[in-house]
Amino acid sequence: MKQKEILLFGATGQIGRNLVRKLSKNNYKITAVTRNIHRAGYILKTQANPGYLNLVELKKFNLDKIDELIKNSSICINLIGILYEKKKDDFRVIHTDLPNFLSQKANKHKLDKFIHLSALGIEEAIDSKYAQSKLEGEKKIINNFENYIIIKPSIVYSVDDNFTTNFMTLLNLLPFMPIYFNGKTKFTPIHVTDLVDIIFKLIEGNNKNLILECVGPEVLTFKEILQKLLFSIDRKRLLIPMPLPIAKISAKILQLFPKPLLTEDQLNLLKYDNCKSGKYKNNFDLGFNTLKKFENEIDKYSYNWRTGGQFSKRNNLGNIK
């Protein structure tokens, strides 16, 4: 049987890099679309076995070129997403218009599957442009192409993420950490390798017409996540609940930075739990169990933020010595 050709958008991100490694290791040929082939080559060439990765540079979305790439593929995977807008309508363009176009072309060329990365816990977030653009993208895909798989993960973490690593840096530097909505928002963090294993099983299996919520084995509040990060980097910090009016003012200021720590839209999103909803199947329903626990996994790279670095060690009581 002819090996499936994978067309991958968003290959240089945390999930994309790990997926390239997993696919090439299992003899899948990947065409990765990138805006900067030199940067992507530096990041991705070490992840793939020789001969299994083809990089295609598209500085702007050349619709004809994308159509040709999809035509020559068996499966198209879209991992592209943004957390904040650099200019007006970025959410709509990235989260709605792009999935709409890709799923239309997947239907036109009768691909085996179109796999799209969305987000967990966005259905109720009517006051978040991020969430609404994601939901609209999901609707477009469902209407365009019957062989869709929409993946909705909770927070995805690893040494390559922009979540645990950013917070460990902040917790290492700041004397206190503000928490929003009293830190009670619930998450089900999933390790990137667990998520990539799920995507790989979906590629190899017969699943289609599927919306799948992808969660880790634990439910943690935002405050509990910060406490585990503090324990792992051996720091003691005050976690101070921030009143909502002050939080809104701080978000207005922080979103002006080139790489904002918090935006008004993200603050709105933090009101809603990031857990499986029961509206869709989840990875456990399909037997795709996730076993990696948050505290165990962050401990494998948190030494970068500890005094003593890689030479710091834990005793059985969990202290650094």
N, C-alpha and C positions, 0 to 999 in steps of 0.2 A: 504494500500500500504506500502511495506517495506521502511523504512527510508533510505535515501542515506547515504552510508559510504564515508566520505571525507578523502582522503590521502593528507596531507599537507607538502610541503617542504618549509622551510624558515619561520617557525612559530614564532621564537623568535624575529624577526624584528618588526619594528613599525607597518607595515601593518598586519603581521601575528598575533601579539598579539591581535589587535583589531578584526581581523577576527575570531579568536578562541572564543572570547567573544560573538560576534554576532551569530556565528553558534550554540554554545552550548546553548545560550539563547533561540534559536529557535529549540531546540531538535535534532540537527544534531550531530552524533557521529564522532569524529575527531581522526585520527591517525596522530600524528606529528612526523616527522623524525628529529632527532637531533644528533649532534656529541658529545654532553655532556649532558647526561640525568639529572645530578644533577643541572647544571646551568639552563637547560630548565625547570626542575621541579620548581625551585625557581621562574622563570619568569612567567611560564604559568599556574601552578596549581591554582593560584588565579583568573585566567581569565575565567576558564571553570566551569560549573556546575558539581558537583560530578558525576562520572560515564560516562561523555561524552567525556573525553579526554584520549587517550592512547598514551604514549610516547615510541618511539622506538629509541634506540641508535645505530647509525652507524658511528663509528669513521672514517672509510673509506667507499667509495661507494662499498658496497657488491652488485654486480649486481644481483646475485641470490636472495638475500633477498629482494631487491627492486622489482624484478619481482614478488615475492610472495605477497608483500604488494599491488602492483597494481592489481594483480589478484583478491584480496579480497575487492577491492574498487569499488565504482560506479563513483566517480569523483576524478581526480588527479589535484591538484593545485600546481603550482611551482612559488614561490615568491623569489627564491634565485637569488641574484645579488651582484656584487661587484663594487665599484667605482674606485678602483685602484688595480694594480697587486702587489702582494708580491713576486712573482717569474714569470719567463717567461711562457707565454701561459696560465696564470690564466684566462684571459678573454675568450679565446677559450674554455677552459675546462668547465667553469661555464656557460657561455652565449650561447655556441653553442653545445658542446658535450653532456652536461647534458640534455637540452631540446630535443635534437635529440634522446637520449636513452629513456627518459620518454615517448615521443610521440610514439615511436615505440612500446613500451610495452602497452601503452594505446590502440593502434590499435590491437595488438595481443590479448588482453583480452577483446576487444569490450566494453570499458568504455563508459558511457553516454557522458562524456565530459572530455577534457583536457584543463584546464585554465592556461595560462602562462602570467607572468608579464614581459613585455618588457619596452620600454621607448619611450617617445614622442620626435619628432623633430630630429631624428637620420638619416633620409633618405639621407640628403645632406652632412652629416659629413664624407666625404670620407677620411679625414686625422685623424680620431679618431679610435683607435683600439677598444675602448669600444663600439662605435656606430656600427662599422662593425661586431663585434662579436655578438651583439644583433640582427642585421639584418640577419646574417647568421643563427642564431638560429631560427628566425621566418620562414625562408625559409624551414629549415629542418622539422619544425612542420607541415607546410602546406602540404609538400610532404608526410609526414608519416601518418597523421591521419585526416580524414575529419571532425570529430566532435571537432574541435579546437575552442578555444576563446583566442585571443591574446589581452591583455589589454596594452594600451600605455598611461600611465599617465604623466602629467607634474610633477613639483616638488610637492612631498607629504609632508605636514607639520603638526606638532602637538607638544605638549609638549614633546613627545618621539622621535622627529626627530633628525637628525644630521645636519640639515640645519639652521633653525631659531635659535636654541639653541646655535650652534657654533658661528654664526654671532653675536648674542647678547652678548656672552662672549667676543668676540674679540672687538666689539664696546664699550663694557664697560671698557676694559683694554687699548686699543690703543688710542693715541691722534689723529690719522688719519687712514683712511681705503683706501687702493688702490683699484681702480676699473678698470676693463679691458674692452677694446673696448668701452671706454667712458660710460660704464654702460648702453648702449642702447639695449642690448640683451633682448628680450621679453619673459616673462614667463606667464603661466596661472595656478598659484598654486592651488592645490586642497587639502582640508582638509582630513585627513586620514579617518574620519568617513563617509564622503561623498563617498570616494573611496570604502570603505568596503560595504557601502549600495549598490553601483553599482555591486560589485562582488556578493553580496548575491542575488540580483535580477537576475543576469545572471545564478546563480546556480539553482534558482527556476524556471526560465523561460525556453522557448524552443529555445533560441538563440544558434546557432551552426554555424560553418564555418564563423566566425566573427573576424575581426580586429576592435577594438574599441578604439578610442582616448578618454581619460578621462581628462577633464579640469574643472577648477573652473569657477566661474562667472565673473572673472576679468582678464584683460591683464595688466600686470605690467612690467616695465623695471627693470633690476637689480638695477639701481640707485634708483628707486621708492621703491623697496623692502627694501633697506638699510635705506632709509629715514623714512619709516613706522616703521621699527625696532627701529631706533633712537628715534622717537617720543614716541614709546611705553615704552621704558626704560628711557625716560627723559634724554637723553644725546645729546650733540652737538659735532659733530666730523666733521673734514674735509674729504670730499670724493674726493680723488685726482686721476684723470685719469693717468694710468701708460702707458708709451710708450711701444709698443709691444716688441722691443729688450730687454728692461729691464725686462718686464714681463716674457719673455722666459728664461732669466738668473735666475730670482727668482724661476720660476717653476722647473728648473733643480736642484736648491738647496733644495727647499722645498720637492721635491719628494723623497729625501734621508731619510727623517724622518720616524720613524716606522709607524706613522699615519699622512701622509702628508696632509698639508692644501691645497696644489695645486700641480698638476702634469702637465707635458707637454701635456698629452692627454686631461686632463680636460680643459686646456687653449684652446686647439684646439676646443673642444666642445662648449666653451663659445661664439664662433663666430656665432653660429646658434640659431635662435629663437626657443623657446620651446612652440609653439602654435599649435592649430589644423591646419592640412595641407589642408584639403578638399579632400584628396585622399581616406580617409576612413570615415566611420560613426563615430560620436562622441556621447557621453552620452546624449546630448540634443536631438539628432535625435531620440533616442529611448524613449524619455520622462523621462530620468533619470536626472532630474534637480539637479544641485548643487547650494546651496544657501548661504553657509557659506563664508563670506568675510574675506579676509586676515587680515585686520586691527582689526576687531572685535574679531577674534579668537586668535590672538597672544596676545591681551590685557588680555586674561584670564589667561595667565601664565607668562607674561613678568615681573610681580612684583618680580620674583626671581632675576632680574637684576637691580631693582630700589633701590634707597636709601630708607630705611624703609621697604623694602621687602613686606610681605603680608599686612602690616599696612598702606602702601601708598595708597592714594586715589586720584581720579581725580575729578576736578570740571567740570562744563559744558563747560568750555573753553578748556579743554583737558590738563590743567596743573597739576602737581603733588603737593599735599599739605600735 
